[in-house]
Amino acid sequence: MENRLKYSKEQKYRQRASITLASCLMLPMIIFLMMSLLIGSLWTREDLDAVRAAKQSADSALAAFDRGLYRDFGLFAMTEQAVERTSSEFLLPDFYEQKITVQENLYEKDYLMGAIARHMSVRATAGLIDEVISRIRSIKDIVPDNMASSVTSLSEADPDVVNPDLEEDESNEEWFAEFSKYADKEYRDDYHNSLLGLSPVYIPDASGGGIVEEFDPYKVSGLEKLAQGLDTMMFTLPEGFTDQILLAEYSLSYFGSQVTSLKQNGATKQYRTPDGRLLSLFPESRQYEQEMIATGAIGETAARNVKYFIVGCRILINLLSTLLSPTERASFDTKAAAISATVSVISAGFITLPPEALSIVLIISDSIASGIRDKNKLLDGEEVKLWPSTGTDAFKVNYRDHLRLLILIQPREQLLERISAAIQQNYGDEYFTEVSCEVTRPAYVIGEFSRTNFAVTIKRRYFSREEDYE
C-alpha cells in the first residue's frame, strides 16, 4: 500500500516536470510569436498612418487653389509652386518618403470644359439652358426660315436705273435744276448717305473664324451671301449644343466687353459677374474679351468685327422685315410711284424712273439707315426690336444677344482655346486640377524580421462635370 502511494506521487511529479519542461521549451517560441505579432501590428499601423498622411497631403494640396483665379473666373485650380509651398510631411512616419505631383492641366480642352460645366451647373444650368433655348425658338418663330430666298425678289429690279447719269445742257436746262433738287430731296441724298455710312460686314464661317467683306446692299448677290450666313447661324445648331450654351453664358459672365450696361424700361442695368463685380470696372486690357471669344480676333479688331456683324445683321433684318410686310412694302411702292410720276412731269416725260426699281432703292436706303441706327443703339446698351415691323410688345434683343448668337455658332474646340487664351492673358501660370500624392518605403531587415517595400498613391481633384472618385 505504501509502495503504491509512493509510486503515485512520483508519477505526478514526473508529469508536472514534463509540463514544466515543455513550457520552458515553448516559451521562446511564444515570446517570438508575440514579438512578431507586436512588430507586425506596429508596422501595419505605420503603413496605415502613411496612407492617412498621403490622403491628408492630397486633400491639403487642393486647398492651395488660386484665390484670384477663382474670384475672377470661378474656376478651382492650383499651381505646382503653391502645392510645393504648402505640402508637409509632418504626419509621415519615419523611413517613408512622400512625392506630390500635379496633373490635368486646366488649359487642356477637356479639363477646362469640365471645370466650366461644373461651375455653371451650380448656377442653375437647367434654367439657363431653358431660357436660352426659349429665346432661340422665339427668334425662329419671328425670323423667316430661309432668308436667302426672301431677298431674291430684289433681283427683278435694277437700282442703277433710278440714278441716270445726266448733265445739264440746252435740251434740259428748263427742268434739270428742278429735277435735281427734287430727286436729291426725295431719294438721292438718302441713297448717297447710305453708301457713305455703310461699313464692311463680318460673316462667320463654319470653321470658327470669319471674313470681313465689303458690302454693297444694292447688289442682290451681296445680300444673298449675307442672308445665307445668317441662315446657317440661326437654323443650324452645332453638335454638343448644351456645351455651347454653357461656354457662351460663362463667357458673358466672367469676361470684359465693349458694352457693359443694358438700358431697359427707362433704367440702366450694369452688367456684373456672378460674384457682383462690375464689368465696367474691368481694366482696359480686358475690355474686348467677349468679342475676342466670339470672333477669334484680338483687341479692337475683335470689337470691330462684332460691329460689322451687327450692322450687316440689322440691315438685312430691317430689309426683310419691310419686304415681307405687305403694309410696309405698300407704303414704299406708293411713295415710289409718286416720285416716278413727279419726275416724269418735271422732266416733261424725258426721264422715266421705273417705280419698282425706285421702291427697291427706297427700301434698301431706309434699311441701311435703320440698321446703322440699331447698331448705334445696341452699342449704347439699348434694346431694339428683333423684327422691326412688329408692334409695341415686340420681342426685343440687345447687344449681348447678338454676341451670344456669335458665340453659340463657334466650334466647341475653338471656344475652349479662346477662353483658355483669355484666362492665360490674366494668369500666366500653369494651373492644374488634380494632385497625386505617392508615399513609398523601401524594403529592409531588422534582425530576424524582414519588411517588404511599401507604396501607395492617393489622387484627388476638384469636381468636374463627372462624378468625383475615391
Sequence and secondary structure as in RCSB ss.txt:
>XXXX:A:sequence
MENRLKYSKEQKYRQRASITLASCLMLPMIIFLMMSLLIGSLWTREDLDAVRAAKQSADSALAAFDRGLYRDFGL
FAMTEQAVERTSSEFLLPDFYEQKITVQENLYEKDYLMGAIARHMSVRATAGLIDEVISRIRSIKDIVPDNMASS
VTSLSEADPDVVNPDLEEDESNEEWFAEFSKYADKEYRDDYHNSLLGLSPVYIPDASGGGIVEEFDPYKVSGLEK
LAQGLDTMMFTLPEGFTDQILLAEYSLSYFGSQVTSLKQNGATKQYRTPDGRLLSLFPESRQYEQEMIATGAIGE
TAARNVKYFIVGCRILINLLSTLLSPTERASFDTKAAAISATVSVISAGFITLPPEALSIVLIISDSIASGIRDK
NKLLDGEEVKLWPSTGTDAFKVNYRDHLRLLILIQPREQLLERISAAIQQNYGDEYFTEVSCEVTRPAYVIGEFS
RTNFAVTIKRRYFSREEDYE
>XXXX:A:secstr
 HHHHHHHHHHHHHHHHHHHHHHHHHHHHHHHHHHHHHHHHHHHHHHHHHHHHHHHHHHHHHTT  HHHHHHH  
  B HHHHHHH   TT  TT EEEEEEEEETTSHHHHHHHHHHHHHHTTHHHHHHHHHHHHHHHHHHS S HHHH
TGGGGGS GGGGS      TTTTTTHHHHHHHHIIIIIHHHHHHHHH   EEEE TTS EEEE   TTSHHHHHH
HHHHHHHHHH   SSHHHHHHHHHHHHHHS  S  EEEETTEEEE B TTS BGGGS GGGTTHHHHHHHS  HH
HHHHHHHHHHHHHHHHHHHHHHHT HHHHHHHHHHHHHHHHHHHHHTTTS    HHHHHHHHHHHHHHHHHHHHH
HHHHTT  EESSTTS TT  EE HHHHHHHHHHTS HHHHHHHHHHHHHHH  S  EEEEEEEEEE  EEETTEE
E  EEEEEEEE   SS    
